[in-house]
Amino acid sequence: MITVLQVVSTTCWGFAFIVEGILLAFLLEAVLCVKDLERDAMNAHTCARRMNNLVVPEILLQGIQLAVLVFCGKWSLVCCNVSIVLWHLRLYFKGEAYIEATDIFSNLEKHRKVRLIKFGMYIVIFVGIVYRLLEAAVILLLAAQGKPYSLKFFTTTTFSQLTRF
């Protein structure tokens, strides 16, 4: 029988996957802003406004992501995420999370390095989440009672793809 724990685990990892994807999109937006500013394709005020609009949603999503990972019980990913959350909170409460349009050119190299380091951390977490999501989905689909459902799912999916041609 498919247990509730298997369904909850797969659902949690799916939710963590979506949240991490959104965080990666936010970070990509910030990296592109910095690159556009370096190439003079964007002015400093627009860049600062766009990056500052992402500060609070990113912190909130990091907190949600941390709660989901704690609930899933994978402590290696929790440790990676705690470091990012604490760093974000430190910057926010010290007033350094927001970027001043007048100071952005003097700190451009710092902003770029910070974003690239965060990108590396997010990619590591993303890979871990994808691995755990696939593991939970395979366990769910290959359980003794899940085999008929997985057979029906894959048969329907394959057949629907073949009829499109």
Secondary structure, 3 states (H helix, E strand, C coil): CCCHHHHHHHHHHHHHHHHHHHHHHHHHHHHHHHHHHHCCCCCHHHHHHHHHCCHHHHHHHHHHHHHHHHHHCCHHHHHHHHHHHHHHHHHHHCCCCCCCCCCCCCCHHHHHHHHHHHHHHHHHHHHHHHHHHHHHHHHHHHCCCCHHHHHHHHHHHHHHHHCCC
